[in-house]
Amino acid sequence: MKRPKLKKASKRMTCHKRYKIQKKVREHHRKLRKEAKKRGHKKPRKDPGVPNSAPFKEALLREAELRKQRLEELKQQQKLDRQKEQEKRRKLETDSGVMPCNEEPMKEDFGQCENKNKAKSSKQNPKKLYCQELKKVIEASDVLLEVLDARDPLGCRCPQVEEAIVRCEQKKLVLVLNKSDLVPKESLENWLNYLKKELPTVVFRASTNLKDKRKTIKVKKKARSFKSEVCIGKESLWKLLGNFQESYGKAIQVGVIGFPNVGKSSIINSLKQERICNVGVSMGLTRSMQVVPLDKHITIIDSPSFIVSPLNSATALALRSPASIEVLKPVEAASAILSQADTRQIVLKFTVPDFKDSLEFFTLLAQRRGMHQKGGSPNVEGAAKLLWSEWTGASLGYHCHPPASWSLSPHFNENIVTYMKCGLNLEQLEKNNAHSIQAIRGPRLANSILFQSSGLTHGIIDENDIAEELPKWIERKQERENSKDIDNDLESVEEADEKSSDISPAEKACEVLPKESKADERTIQSFVLDKMTEEEDAYDFTTDYV
């Protein structure tokens, strides 16, 4: 019997269904066209070049050629540096050889991931790379903008970097007080009067609602009365750089330097009115120098952050150390910050009852914010991380008082101060700063937390000063060895305790004291027994025994 042929499903459909699909497709295409029309397709503008009627055309063309040559030289130098680094890594790999794996347990742990460990150990320390990039920025730039957090301006200044800029001749240094909307106006004016005696200072507030051409980012609006999204101080900084460029007579390069999370990349984005540089809440996002042309005469260079010296105070290390470079203990870092802040204002800010120490505050904060671990215990470490992130970020408002008496920094003298202010219109800068202070809507003095500054923060410029970090597999091995030693010590202590538990306290006392005579021994034993009976019979009337 032949197998019957199976009929295929027909692709025919009713006219009503077909017309409906066609209508939906037309609507979809119309919607796409409308969105494309709204966005608009901007053609890239061609460089018109220098017209023949322009004066000094030949000189301008020569400058442009020289700039191109410098950029090519920089690229070639970077290429050579990379090649040298690769050669060094290869030599290190060949010299180090294979990892010793004589012990059987170590073979099981590290025998499988031998190649991965070698690759990780061959990588260069990121701190050394940061120092190299910072040196390149200082050498390449004519004007350097040191960005300071207006909440702690003195703590954001690095004397080592400022001294290195002073050593390089014909370089200007300008201070930029960023995040000025998080500080009361009285404190901002006091700090401006203090800092402008030494260096030209600009009050600034970077904008937060910039659109990225590559991505469409939705910015959530936070209910804060004193926070504004508009850039303030942009015009005064533009005019200052423009005046210097006119007096210099050539195209200038401006380097932006500072500690992590002070807002270096945000200032560049605000000046350019585009989100060119990478910006985020986490510290240490900028890892290499980035050249951004503002106009034909001014080019701005973004730089990685300063490396904090471990010799600084615990508060300075907690505030200025980026989490991506150094792994900090959150409880220790947050407690160091908390020790410098006003306790009464912190209680009011976080709506927490009065506390004795930092650990009690973190437990209360965790309970207040509903941060619990398994079993219902408060997450102390999570609360410490929360405080640390708020303090280093751009959400918490706090302020510091400037020093009572002004004194010139040790790495500066009167000649350097006059040179830094020469060629800049300081009167116009004062007017612009006054106008920007009036435009800023800062918090009230009562709402802002008073913070005690730890002074200037020392940094590291030289690569040789940075200590080399051991690979992770070596650190793990050392930790295991240390844990074994601790276990052995505990076992020996327990054995000693067991032996000593068999001996009575009277015998212990006799062993400790010298054996002169039997009469003395008896008196000692009787004294110890009397003392024990007195301690046992003692009754404390203050405690309630139930």
FILUM-959959 format. One record per residue (C-alpha): x, y, z. Coordinates in steps of 0.1 Angstrom, whole numbers. Last residue first. Layout:
BEGIN
PT     xx     yy     zz
PT      X      Y      Z
...
! end
This chain:
BEGIN
PT     xx     yy     zz
PT    176    369    895
PT    208    385    907
PT    206    423    905
PT    241    439    903
PT    249    469    926
PT    251    447    958
PT    282    428    945
PT    289    399    969
PT    325    388    977
PT    325    352    991
PT    344    338    960
PT    370    366    959
PT    376    363    997
PT    379    325    994
PT    405    329    966
PT    425    354    986
PT    426    332   1017
PT    438    303    995
PT    466    324    980
PT    477    336   1015
PT    477    301   1029
PT    498    289   1000
PT    523    318   1004
PT    526    311   1042
PT    532    274   1036
PT    559    281   1010
PT    577    306   1033
PT    578    280   1061
PT    592    254   1037
PT    622    277   1028
PT    637    298   1000
PT    618    286    969
PT    617    316    945
PT    581    327    934
PT    566    316    901
PT    564    279    910
PT    547    287    943
PT    521    309    927
PT    513    282    901
PT    510    256    930
PT    484    279    947
PT    465    283    914
PT    461    245    911
PT    479    226    883
PT    457    205    859
PT    446    236    839
PT    483    244    832
PT    487    214    810
PT    456    221    791
PT    465    257    787
PT    500    248    773
PT    483    224    748
PT    459    252    737
PT    488    277    732
PT    507    251    711
PT    476    245    689
PT    471    283    685
PT    507    288    674
PT    504    260    649
PT    471    275    635
PT    488    309    632
PT    517    294    613
PT    493    276    589
PT    474    309    583
PT    507    327    575
PT    517    300    550
PT    483    303    533
PT    485    341    532
PT    520    338    517
PT    508    314    490
PT    478    337    482
PT    502    367    479
PT    524    347    455
PT    494    338    433
PT    483    374    432
PT    516    387    418
PT    536    410    441
PT    532    447    439
PT    562    469    431
PT    565    499    454
PT    561    533    437
PT    591    557    444
PT    608    545    411
PT    579    559    390
PT    586    595    402
PT    555    617    406
PT    541    605    439
PT    516    626    458
PT    514    645    492
PT    480    658    502
PT    480    693    517
PT    461    698    549
PT    439    673    568
PT    408    694    565
PT    383    694    593
PT    347    690    580
PT    316    710    589
PT    285    694    574
PT    263    718    553
PT    226    723    563
PT    234    751    588
PT    256    770    563
PT    229    770    537
PT    233    750    505
PT    246    766    472
PT    226    782    444
PT    254    795    422
PT    246    826    402
PT    259    850    428
PT    292    831    430
PT    294    832    392
PT    291    870    391
PT    318    874    418
PT    341    851    399
PT    335    870    367
PT    343    903    384
PT    375    889    400
PT    386    874    366
PT    381    908    349
PT    404    924    375
PT    429    895    371
PT    435    900    334
PT    463    875    329
PT    498    882    314
PT    516    880    348
PT    498    862    376
PT    520    831    375
PT    551    852    371
PT    542    873    402
PT    537    842    422
PT    570    827    410
PT    589    859    420
PT    573    860    454
PT    583    824    463
PT    567    790    460
PT    576    754    470
PT    573    763    507
PT    537    776    503
PT    531    812    512
PT    514    819    545
PT    478    830    552
PT    466    830    589
PT    433    815    600
PT    435    785    577
PT    405    780    554
PT    373    765    569
PT    361    733    554
PT    327    724    538
PT    302    696    533
PT    274    688    508
PT    270    652    498
PT    261    644    462
PT    292    648    441
PT    311    616    451
PT    339    611    476
PT    317    616    507
PT    286    598    492
PT    308    568    482
PT    325    566    516
PT    292    568    535
PT    276    540    514
PT    308    519    517
PT    306    522    555
PT    269    512    554
PT    277    481    533
PT    305    471    557
PT    282    474    587
PT    255    452    571
PT    231    449    601
PT    223    413    614
PT    190    399    601
PT    202    363    597
PT    216    369    563
PT    228    405    560
PT    208    437    565
PT    208    471    550
PT    174    487    558
PT    186    523    555
PT    180    531    592
PT    193    497    603
PT    225    501    582
PT    229    537    595
PT    226    525    631
PT    252    498    626
PT    275    522    608
PT    272    548    637
PT    279    521    663
PT    311    512    644
PT    321    548    642
PT    321    554    679
PT    298    568    706
PT    266    575    687
PT    236    599    689
PT    205    588    670
PT    205    587    632
PT    187    611    608
PT    216    610    583
PT    220    647    581
PT    210    655    617
PT    234    629    632
PT    261    641    608
PT    256    677    619
PT    260    668    656
PT    291    646    649
PT    311    673    630
PT    334    655    606
PT    371    646    609
PT    365    612    628
PT    339    603    602
PT    364    604    573
PT    387    580    592
PT    357    557    601
PT    348    556    564
PT    383    545    553
PT    386    519    581
PT    351    504    574
PT    357    505    536
PT    390    486    535
PT    407    501    504
PT    416    483    472
PT    439    507    454
PT    438    515    417
PT    400    511    409
PT    390    524    443
PT    408    557    437
PT    427    570    467
PT    420    607    475
PT    393    606    502
PT    404    575    521
PT    441    582    518
PT    436    618    530
PT    416    606    560
PT    442    580    569
PT    470    606    569
PT    495    607    541
PT    527    585    540
PT    510    561    515
PT    516    588    488
PT    486    594    466
PT    490    589    428
PT    476    619    409
PT    448    614    385
PT    450    606    348
PT    452    635    323
PT    428    654    299
PT    445    677    274
PT    429    709    261
PT    438    725    228
PT    433    763    223
PT    441    782    191
PT    419    767    164
PT    391    758    189
PT    385    735    219
PT    407    706    205
PT    406    676    228
PT    438    655    235
PT    433    625    259
PT    461    614    283
PT    457    579    297
PT    438    562    325
PT    407    584    330
PT    382    563    350
PT    402    566    383
PT    373    569    407
PT    337    556    403
PT    309    581    398
PT    314    584    361
PT    327    605    332
PT    345    594    300
PT    357    624    280
PT    338    636    249
PT    304    644    264
PT    298    676    245
PT    296    713    255
PT    334    716    248
PT    340    737    279
PT    315    715    299
PT    330    682    287
PT    365    695    296
PT    353    705    331
PT    336    671    336
PT    368    653    326
PT    387    670    355
PT    359    666    381
PT    375    662    415
PT    370    624    414
PT    407    615    414
PT    433    641    423
PT    442    669    398
PT    454    678    364
PT    439    695    333
PT    465    704    307
PT    460    734    284
PT    479    736    250
PT    484    770    234
PT    484    783    199
PT    507    812    195
PT    510    849    205
PT    515    843    242
PT    496    875    251
PT    467    865    229
PT    467    829    242
PT    468    842    278
PT    438    865    272
PT    419    836    256
PT    426    812    285
PT    413    838    310
PT    383    846    288
PT    373    809    284
PT    377    804    322
PT    355    833    330
PT    329    822    304
PT    327    786    318
PT    322    798    354
PT    288    781    358
PT    275    751    338
PT    238    744    342
PT    226    712    360
PT    218    729    393
PT    219    714    428
PT    208    736    458
PT    172    725    460
PT    178    688    456
PT    150    665    443
PT    171    644    419
PT    164    644    382
PT    174    612    365
PT    195    616    334
PT    185    595    304
PT    215    588    282
PT    212    587    244
PT    245    573    231
PT    271    582    205
PT    264    620    204
PT    265    621    242
PT    242    648    256
PT    254    670    285
PT    230    672    316
PT    257    674    343
PT    273    708    339
PT    305    716    357
PT    305    743    384
PT    335    766    384
PT    351    794    405
PT    385    804    389
PT    417    810    409
PT    449    828    399
PT    476    817    423
PT    490    827    457
PT    467    855    470
PT    439    840    449
PT    437    810    472
PT    427    827    505
PT    401    851    490
PT    386    822    470
PT    385    801    501
PT    366    827    521
PT    342    834    492
PT    334    797    489
PT    328    793    527
PT    304    822    527
PT    286    809    496
PT    279    775    512
PT    295    745    494
PT    280    718    472
PT    274    743    443
PT    312    749    441
PT    318    714    427
PT    350    728    410
PT    374    754    423
PT    399    758    394
PT    435    768    402
PT    457    781    375
PT    494    772    369
PT    514    788    341
PT    544    772    324
PT    574    791    310
PT    601    771    328
PT    596    735    341
PT    608    736    377
PT    575    754    388
PT    555    726    373
PT    575    699    392
PT    569    720    424
PT    532    720    418
PT    532    682    413
PT    551    676    446
PT    529    702    465
PT    496    684    457
PT    465    704    463
PT    432    686    468
PT    434    687    506
PT    436    725    505
PT    405    728    484
PT    382    706    507
PT    346    712    497
PT    356    732    467
PT    371    701    451
PT    402    714    433
PT    412    712    396
PT    448    722    388
PT    446    738    354
PT    480    738    337
PT    489    762    310
PT    517    756    283
PT    510    718    281
PT    532    691    265
PT    557    686    294
PT    530    685    321
PT    508    661    301
PT    537    638    294
PT    547    637    331
PT    511    628    340
PT    511    599    315
PT    543    584    329
PT    530    587    365
PT    497    570    355
PT    517    542    339
PT    536    537    371
PT    504    535    391
PT    490    509    366
PT    518    484    375
PT    531    468    343
PT    517    435    332
PT    542    406    333
PT    528    393    367
PT    493    389    351
PT    507    370    321
PT    528    347    343
PT    498    340    366
PT    477    331    336
PT    503    306    323
PT    506    288    356
PT    468    284    361
PT    467    245    362
PT    498    240    384
PT    487    266    410
PT    464    248    434
PT    471    212    427
PT    508    217    424
PT    509    237    456
PT    494    207    474
PT    522    184    461
PT    551    206    470
PT    579    209    444
PT    560    235    422
PT    586    262    414
PT    573    286    388
PT    589    282    355
PT    615    308    343
PT    619    342    359
PT    646    353    335
PT    626    344    303
PT    594    361    315
PT    613    392    327
PT    631    394    294
PT    597    392    275
PT    583    419    298
PT    612    442    291
PT    609    437    254
PT    572    445    256
PT    580    477    276
PT    606    487    250
PT    581    482    222
PT    555    503    240
PT    580    531    246
PT    589    530    209
PT    552    534    199
PT    547    562    224
PT    578    580    209
PT    564    575    174
PT    531    589    184
PT    547    619    201
PT    569    625    170
PT    538    624    148
PT    520    649    171
PT    551    672    171
PT    553    670    132
PT    516    679    129
PT    521    709    152
PT    551    720    132
PT    530    718    100
PT    503    739    116
PT    528    764    128
PT    543    767     93
PT    508    772     79
PT    502    800    104
PT    535    817     95
PT    527    815     58
PT    493    831     62
PT    506    860     83
PT    477    882     72
PT    445    865     57
PT    437    875     21
PT    448    841      8
PT    423    823     30
PT    435    798     56
PT    417    764     54
PT    380    758     48
PT    381    727     70
PT    352    705     59
PT    322    703     81
PT    309    667     86
PT    273    664     73
PT    246    666     99
PT    218    640     94
PT    189    653    114
PT    176    638    146
PT    140    650    140
PT    140    638    104
PT    153    604    114
PT    125    601    140
PT     99    610    113
PT    113    585     88
PT    112    557    114
PT     76    565    122
PT     66    565     86
PT     83    531     81
PT     63    516    110
PT     31    531     97
PT     37    516     63
PT     45    481     78
PT     13    483     99
PT     -8    491     68
PT      8    462     48
PT     -1    438     77
PT    -37    449     77
PT    -40    446     40
PT    -28    410     42
PT    -52    401     70
PT    -83    416     53
PT    -73    400     20
PT    -74    365     36
PT    -43    344     36
PT    -25    321     12
PT      6    304     24
PT    -11    269     23
PT      1    242     47
PT     17    213     28
PT     -4    182     21
PT     11    149     32
PT     12    123      4
PT     -4     90     12
PT     20     60     17
PT     14     34    -10
PT      0      0      0
! end
